[in-house]
Structure formats: C-alpha cells, structure tokens
Amino acid sequence: MRKILLFFLFLQPFLSFSQLQDDFTDGDFLHNPTWLGDVNSFLVNPAKQLQSNGPAVTGTKLQLATPSRSAVDVSWEFWAQLNFATSGSNYADVFLLSDSVNLSGKNKGYFVRLGGTADEVSLYRKDSGKTPVIIINGTDKTLASSTTNTVRVKVTRNAAGEWQLHADFSGAGTNYLAQGSVTDSTYRQANYFGIFAEYSSANAKKIFFDDIRIRDTKAPALLGINRTGSNTLDVNFSEPVTAASAQLATNYTLKPATVHPTTAIRDTGNEALVHLTFAEEFANNTNTLTVNNVQDLYGNTQNTAESRSFTYLRPVIALAGDLRITEILADYSPAVNLPESEYFEIYNASGKTFNLVNWKYSDATTSTGVFPTVSLAPGEYRIVCRAADTLEFKSFGKVIGLKTFPSLNDGGDAVELFDQTGKLIDKVNYTPAWYREKDKAEGGWSLEIIDLQNTLYI
C-alpha cells in the first residue's frame, strides 16, 4: 500500500488547513493525534496500519475516537480492509463526526458503515438514543468477499449540507465510484472522529485502517443574519469560528450608518453563532451587514466580504386615543341582525399606521387577549372577536380573531386596549343603562360611540 511518508516538521504547514492526518508511519496511534477509547484492543502492525487486536469473543464491540471539529466544507478519506465476510454482526463504522467520544452511546453524528447485512459502503445519520438512519444507500455486495474486503472511501460535505460518498474497491484511490449523494444539515458541528467495530470471535484481528485524512480547506461562509432586537443581530456561519476573529467588532460593518457593533460575542453553546449589539437603533427600512476576515478553527479566513440585508421598521408610538373602541356587543341574545357572538370594534383615529402585533385587550378581570400581526391604517375599522367566530363577522367588515377573548359581561364591563408596551390606549366602562331603551338592553343590540373626539375617560 502507498504510504504518505511525512515527518511532523514538514507536516506543520499542511495542518493549517487539515484538521487530521494519521497514516501510522510513526508506529504510534496514541499521540499526534491522540486516540481515545479501547486503546488496548488496537495496535500498529509491521505494515504501519491500525489493526484490531481485541478479545476473541463473539459480539465484541471496539471503538477509538480522536478530537475533530471538522463538519462543513470538509473531505474525509480513509483506507480500510475487513478480512472476513461482513454481516449484521461483523462490520465497521467510521464516524465522520460525533458529538461524543462514546460512539456506542447516545451520541449524535454521521458515520460510514463498511459491510453489514448488505455488504456495502453506506452513509448513516445517528440521532441521540435512536436507531441510525441510512441516508446514502451504497451499492450492495461491493464488500462481499469472505476473505478480503478492501476499500478506500472519500466523503465530502459542503456548506449547503450536500454529501457525496465515493468508494474505490481496489483501495488505491485512483478509481472512485459514486455511492450516492444527499442533502442533510441536521448536525453542523463535531467534537470527534472515530472508528467503531463489531465482530465474531474469529475476526478479532482482521480489521485494518490506514491513511486517515480530514481536510477543511474553505473559509467559513456567512449563512445568514437574524435580527433579535432593535439594535441586536445574530450572525450564523457555516462552521465554528475562532473567538478571536468572531469577537473582533471591526470585522462587522453596518450600513447605511457605517458603524461597527459595540460588542461581538460568540455563542457559548454554538461556535458558529455570533451575537452583535450596536450602540444605536437600526436605521428605518433597509440595513446591510458586511462581514469579513472571520476565521474557522483551522486557519481558513474569509478573504472576500459577504453581506446580508434586512428590513427594520421602527415601531410607531401610539398615544392615548389614537385607537378608539367604537362599538361593543356584549349581550348578543336574542340576535337582532347580528351574529350571536361577542365582539367590539376598534378605529384608527390617528394619522399613523400601526402593527397591532402583541397589542392586548383586557376586561375588568385579569383575562387578556393578544393581537396577532395586523396592520391598521389611518381611518380603518376592525371587528375584534374570538378566533372561532371570525367567519360570522366577515360580511360586516374586516375582522381580527383573538385566540383568547375575555368575555364581555352582559351587566357591564371594562374594555381596555393596550399597545405592545402595555400603555393604555383606550378604555370603555359600559353598563346596560347606556342603551336608554329597555327593549334594546334585553340583548341583540350593540353599543356605539357617539363622540370619537372624547378621550377624557382614558
């Protein structure tokens, strides 16, 4: 087999863009890199290959793992040989990325299975505590020898989550055959690369690995931005980034103000996420964030600026009386040309357009209804009722249905309207005496405001 004979001194420049390389030519798998797990059940043989050396007991499961953070814009390559007929209890899994060093536990990640019942090379996703899911089903019977199954595998994954699986069954790496492709972005971060194997007693020393190489050669890409407040943004990268570059405020520029954030903080749980805070509220309408010079964990640095835009509409401040409660139907029975359901009506008496999201309606009790996203222009009316009653009112005008609608008491109640900050905008304390006619007070008639300009009771 072709060996890559490189001394560590010559390997150092390569490591700036390669997360891992191990060809076992130093005769040691415990250092450079360090492998963890069942270290007493593996050895480096005279051919300078990693070889299983576990107990000759059927059902034995062995594992080795080494730290690896590569997960996106990466290629994984390795050589393997299984000198037995593979089956559901005789196979090897190569974990390209795992969140845990324990590959047989409730870890999450992706692995290439060599062998198994179908005697193939396939890609699986493993979700915590669940049965692994095959996401690329390789060609059956490609590892069907009863004595020697040799393969060199290459897997690539880009920032969009597109996986490509190739295998060269000569082991030379010169005749790769595509085994399939898939898009899966379930897991975008890694902690370990590893090897897991299960075998019958006769196969304890018949599993071999060599020429393991993980390459991360691309700089982190800007996946997107998310506005989290009036002056805060979350920036999402395609892969984990270094704290030093991610937290350098000058790497982020916001226009049209042409300012940098006051703070840039990499998320403690997600190293591909950065939280930005700016000194001032975002400009009204279109804002554009430009990001440059951010570096991944392997020294790949953005050399081309990337930009994303977002729209920010500054909240319109509502004053008391800007919106009026103009009509109320509490006692709807017996019906008189109106639906048998409670409602009240609001009117925009101002010259401003309001987004009513998170505005609130309350009665005299502690019960509160929350408005959905609704735009209310100057001079517009809306009927407000229970969400389940909206169809009944659509023939009477535009309707807002509230999931929670505090009941309007027949004998009198308070109808209160608050903006998203909790400011009282309008309030009506009605009583049956307002009907002035006994017959109308018996039900089926709404109360309607007489003087829209009277705000003395607010």
C-alpha positions in Angstrom: 0.0 0.0 0.0 1.2 3.5 -0.8 2.3 5.3 2.4 2.5 9.0 3.0 5.9 9.5 4.5 6.0 12.9 6.1 7.8 14.0 9.2 5.9 16.2 11.6 8.3 19.1 10.8 7.1 19.0 7.1 3.5 18.3 8.2 3.1 21.6 10.1 2.2 23.9 7.2 -0.3 21.3 6.0 -2.0 21.3 9.4 -3.1 24.9 8.9 -5.8 23.6 6.6 -6.0 19.9 7.5 -7.7 19.0 10.8 -6.4 15.5 10.9 -3.9 13.2 9.2 -2.8 9.8 10.5 -1.0 7.2 8.4 0.5 5.4 11.4 4.0 5.5 9.9 5.4 6.6 13.4 4.2 3.2 14.7 2.1 5.1 17.3 -1.7 5.8 17.5 -1.7 7.3 21.0 -0.1 10.6 20.0 -0.2 13.1 17.1 -3.1 12.6 17.0 -4.3 11.2 20.3 -6.8 8.3 20.0 -9.1 7.5 22.9 -11.2 4.5 23.8 -10.3 0.8 23.6 -6.6 1.6 23.1 -5.5 -1.8 24.4 -7.6 -3.6 21.7 -5.7 -2.0 18.8 -2.1 -1.9 17.6 0.0 -0.6 14.7 1.2 -3.6 12.8 4.5 -4.0 10.9 2.8 -2.7 7.7 2.2 0.5 9.6 -1.6 0.0 9.7 -4.0 0.4 12.6 -5.2 -3.2 13.3 -7.8 -4.5 15.7 -6.4 -6.7 18.5 -9.4 -7.2 20.7 -10.6 -10.3 22.6 -11.7 -13.3 20.5 -15.2 -13.1 21.8 -18.3 -13.0 19.6 -20.2 -9.8 20.0 -17.2 -7.7 21.0 -17.6 -4.0 20.2 -14.5 -1.8 19.9 -14.1 1.9 19.5 -11.5 4.6 19.1 -12.0 8.3 18.7 -9.8 11.4 18.2 -10.8 15.1 18.6 -12.1 16.6 15.4 -14.1 19.7 14.9 -14.5 19.5 11.1 -18.1 19.2 10.0 -18.8 21.5 7.0 -16.8 22.2 3.8 -14.8 19.1 4.6 -13.5 16.0 2.9 -12.9 12.7 4.8 -10.7 10.0 3.3 -9.5 6.6 4.7 -8.4 3.2 3.7 -9.9 0.1 5.3 -9.8 -3.7 5.0 -12.1 -6.3 6.6 -10.7 -9.8 6.2 -13.9 -11.7 6.7 -17.4 -12.0 5.3 -19.3 -9.0 6.6 -22.8 -9.3 8.2 -25.1 -7.6 10.6 -22.7 -8.6 13.4 -19.4 -8.2 11.6 -18.8 -4.7 10.3 -17.0 -1.4 10.9 -18.4 2.1 11.3 -16.3 5.2 10.7 -17.8 8.2 12.5 -17.0 11.3 10.4 -18.4 13.5 13.1 -19.7 12.7 16.6 -20.7 15.0 19.4 -19.4 12.4 22.0 -16.3 10.3 22.4 -18.6 7.4 23.2 -19.5 6.1 19.8 -21.8 3.4 21.0 -23.8 5.5 23.4 -26.4 8.2 22.7 -24.1 10.2 20.5 -25.2 12.2 17.5 -23.5 12.5 14.1 -22.8 10.7 10.9 -20.9 7.5 10.1 -19.9 5.4 7.1 -20.8 1.7 7.6 -18.4 -0.8 6.0 -20.2 -4.2 5.4 -23.3 -5.1 7.4 -26.1 -7.2 6.0 -26.0 -5.6 2.6 -22.2 -5.9 2.3 -21.9 -2.3 1.2 -20.5 1.1 1.9 -23.2 3.5 3.1 -23.7 6.7 5.0 -25.8 6.9 8.1 -27.1 9.6 10.4 -27.2 8.8 14.1 -29.7 10.7 16.3 -29.4 10.5 20.1 -31.0 7.4 21.5 -32.5 6.3 18.2 -31.7 3.7 15.6 -29.3 5.0 12.9 -30.9 6.2 9.7 -29.3 5.3 6.3 -29.1 8.5 4.2 -26.9 7.2 1.3 -27.5 3.6 0.5 -24.4 2.3 -1.3 -24.2 -0.4 -3.9 -25.0 -3.8 -2.4 -22.4 -6.7 -2.5 -19.4 -4.4 -3.0 -17.8 -5.9 0.1 -18.9 -9.4 -0.4 -15.6 -11.4 -0.2 -15.4 -14.0 2.5 -11.7 -13.3 2.9 -10.6 -9.8 1.9 -12.7 -6.7 1.6 -10.5 -3.7 0.7 -11.8 -0.2 0.1 -10.7 3.4 0.1 -13.5 5.8 1.0 -13.9 9.5 0.3 -16.8 11.6 1.7 -17.3 15.3 1.1 -19.8 17.8 2.5 -20.3 21.4 1.6 -21.8 24.4 3.4 -25.2 23.7 2.0 -25.2 20.2 3.6 -24.7 18.3 0.4 -23.0 15.0 1.0 -21.1 12.9 -1.6 -20.0 9.3 -0.9 -17.4 7.6 -3.1 -15.6 4.3 -2.8 -12.6 2.7 -4.5 -12.8 -1.0 -4.0 -9.2 -1.5 -5.3 -8.0 0.5 -2.3 -5.7 2.6 -4.4 -7.7 5.8 -4.5 -7.5 6.1 -8.3 -10.9 4.7 -9.3 -13.5 6.1 -7.0 -17.1 5.1 -7.8 -20.0 7.2 -6.6 -22.2 5.5 -4.0 -24.7 8.4 -3.8 -25.4 11.9 -2.6 -27.9 13.5 -0.2 -28.5 16.8 1.5 -28.7 16.7 5.3 -27.8 19.6 7.6 -29.1 18.1 10.9 -25.7 18.3 12.5 -23.3 21.1 11.6 -20.8 20.7 14.5 -18.5 18.0 15.6 -16.3 17.0 18.5 -14.8 13.7 17.4 -13.9 11.4 14.5 -13.8 7.7 15.3 -13.9 4.0 14.5 -16.4 1.5 15.8 -16.4 -2.2 15.0 -18.3 -5.3 16.0 -17.1 -8.8 15.2 -17.4 -12.5 15.8 -14.6 -14.4 17.7 -12.7 -15.5 14.6 -12.4 -11.9 13.3 -10.8 -10.2 16.4 -7.6 -9.3 14.5 -9.0 -8.8 11.0 -10.0 -5.2 10.8 -7.4 -2.7 9.4 -7.4 1.1 8.8 -4.9 3.5 7.3 -4.3 6.8 5.5 -6.9 8.7 7.5 -7.2 12.3 6.4 -9.6 15.1 7.1 -9.3 18.3 5.1 -11.1 21.6 5.9 -9.9 23.9 3.2 -12.6 26.5 2.9 -13.2 29.7 5.0 -16.4 30.0 6.9 -19.4 31.2 4.9 -22.0 33.6 6.1 -25.2 31.6 6.2 -27.5 34.4 7.3 -28.4 37.0 9.9 -31.3 37.3 12.3 -32.5 40.5 13.9 -33.1 39.8 17.6 -33.9 43.3 18.7 -33.9 47.0 17.7 -30.1 47.1 17.9 -29.1 43.4 18.0 -28.3 40.8 15.4 -27.3 37.1 15.3 -24.8 36.1 12.7 -24.8 32.5 11.5 -21.7 31.0 9.9 -21.4 27.7 8.1 -19.0 26.2 10.7 -17.5 27.1 14.1 -15.3 30.2 14.1 -12.5 31.3 16.3 -13.4 33.6 19.2 -10.5 36.0 18.4 -11.9 36.7 14.9 -15.6 36.4 15.6 -15.4 38.8 18.5 -13.5 41.5 16.7 -16.0 44.3 16.1 -14.3 45.7 13.1 -15.0 42.5 11.2 -18.6 43.6 11.0 -19.9 46.8 9.3 -23.5 48.0 9.3 -24.8 50.4 6.7 -26.2 53.0 6.0 -24.8 54.3 9.3 -21.4 52.7 8.5 -20.8 51.6 12.1 -19.3 48.6 13.9 -21.0 46.8 16.7 -20.2 47.8 20.3 -19.9 44.1 21.2 -19.5 40.9 19.2 -19.8 37.7 21.3 -19.5 34.1 20.1 -22.3 31.9 21.5 -21.1 29.6 24.3 -23.1 26.7 23.0 -22.8 27.2 19.2 -19.4 28.4 18.0 -20.9 29.1 14.5 -23.2 31.8 16.0 -22.1 35.3 16.9 -24.3 37.9 18.8 -23.8 41.5 17.8 -25.0 44.6 19.7 -25.0 48.1 18.2 -25.0 51.4 20.1 -28.0 52.8 18.3 -31.3 51.6 17.0 -31.2 50.3 13.4 -32.0 52.7 10.6 -35.6 52.7 9.4 -36.1 50.5 6.4 -33.1 48.6 4.8 -29.9 47.8 6.7 -26.9 45.9 5.4 -24.4 44.0 7.4 -21.0 43.2 5.8 -18.7 40.5 7.4 -15.1 39.9 6.6 -11.9 38.3 8.0 -13.6 35.8 10.2 -11.6 32.6 10.6 -12.6 29.0 11.2 -10.9 26.7 13.7 -8.3 25.5 11.2 -6.9 28.9 10.0 -9.2 29.4 6.9 -10.0 33.1 6.8 -12.6 34.9 4.8 -10.8 36.9 2.1 -14.0 38.1 0.4 -16.6 40.2 2.3 -20.1 38.8 2.4 -23.2 40.9 3.0 -26.8 40.4 4.1 -29.6 42.9 4.2 -32.7 43.1 6.5 -35.6 45.5 6.8 -36.3 47.2 10.1 -39.4 49.4 10.6 -39.1 51.5 13.7 -42.2 51.0 16.0 -44.8 53.6 15.6 -45.5 55.2 19.0 -49.2 55.1 19.9 -50.7 57.8 22.1 -53.9 57.5 24.2 -56.8 57.9 21.9 -55.0 57.1 18.7 -57.1 53.9 18.5 -60.7 54.0 19.8 -63.1 51.3 20.9 -66.1 52.4 18.9 -68.7 49.6 19.3 -69.4 46.8 21.7 -71.8 43.8 21.6 -71.9 42.0 25.0 -75.4 40.7 25.2 -75.9 39.0 21.8 -79.1 37.1 22.6 -81.7 37.3 21.2 -80.0 38.1 17.9 -81.1 41.2 16.0 -79.4 41.3 12.6 -76.0 40.5 14.2 -74.2 37.2 14.8 -74.8 35.5 18.2 -71.3 36.2 19.3 -69.5 38.9 21.3 -67.3 41.5 19.6 -66.0 45.0 19.9 -64.8 47.3 17.2 -61.7 49.5 17.0 -61.0 52.5 14.9 -57.6 54.2 14.0 -58.4 57.9 14.8 -54.7 58.9 14.1 -52.7 59.6 11.0 -50.4 56.7 11.8 -50.3 53.1 10.6 -50.0 50.6 13.5 -48.9 47.0 13.5 -51.1 45.5 16.3 -48.9 42.5 17.0 -48.7 41.9 20.8 -51.3 44.7 21.5 -53.7 43.4 24.2 -57.3 43.5 25.1 -58.4 43.1 28.7 -61.7 43.1 30.5 -62.2 44.1 34.2 -60.7 40.7 35.3 -57.1 39.5 34.8 -58.0 37.8 31.5 -56.1 39.1 28.4 -56.3 38.6 24.7 -53.2 39.2 22.5 -53.5 40.6 19.0 -51.7 38.9 16.0 -49.8 40.7 13.3 -52.3 43.1 11.8 -51.7 46.4 10.1 -54.3 49.2 10.8 -54.1 52.2 8.6 -55.5 55.7 9.4 -59.3 55.8 9.3 -59.6 51.9 9.3 -62.0 49.9 11.4 -61.6 46.3 12.7 -64.1 44.0 14.3 -62.4 42.1 17.2 -63.9 38.7 18.3 -63.0 35.2 19.2 -60.8 33.4 16.6 -63.5 30.8 16.2 -66.2 33.4 15.4 -64.3 35.3 12.6 -66.3 33.8 9.7 -69.6 35.0 11.3 -68.4 38.6 11.1 -66.6 38.7 7.7 -69.7 40.0 5.9 -69.7 43.0 8.3 -66.2 44.2 7.7 -62.5 43.3 8.4 -62.1 41.0 11.3 -59.4 40.3 13.9 -59.8 36.9 15.7 -58.1 36.5 19.1 -57.2 33.1 20.4 -58.1 34.3 23.9 -61.1 36.6 24.1 -62.1 37.7 27.6 -65.9 37.5 27.8 -68.0 40.7 27.8 -70.4 40.7 30.8 -74.0 41.5 29.9 -74.4 43.5 33.1 -71.4 45.8 32.3 -67.7 45.5 32.0 -64.5 47.3 31.2 -63.0 47.0 27.7 -59.3 48.1 27.7 -56.9 48.4 24.8 -53.1 48.4 25.4 -50.3 48.7 23.0 -47.3 46.3 22.8 -45.5 48.2 25.6 -48.5 47.9 28.0 -49.6 51.5 27.6 -53.4 52.1 27.9 -54.6 53.5 24.6 -58.4 53.4 25.1 -60.9 52.2 27.7 -64.6 51.9 27.9 -66.6 51.1 31.0 -70.1 50.2 29.7 -73.3 49.5 31.5 -76.8 48.4 30.3 -78.1 51.8 31.2 -76.2 53.1 28.1 -78.9 51.6 25.9 -81.5 54.1 27.2 -84.2 51.7 25.8 -85.3 48.7 27.8 -86.0 46.6 24.8 -82.5 47.1 23.4 -81.0 46.4 26.8 -82.5 42.9 26.6 -79.9 41.8 24.0 -79.0 41.7 20.4 -78.1 45.4 20.1 -74.6 46.8 20.1 -73.4 50.0 21.9 -71.7 52.5 19.6 -69.6 55.5 20.5 -71.2 58.9 19.9 -68.2 61.2 20.1 -64.9 60.0 18.7 -63.1 63.1 20.0 -64.0 62.5 23.7 -60.9 60.9 25.4 -61.4 62.3 28.9 -62.1 58.9 30.4 -59.0 57.3 29.1 
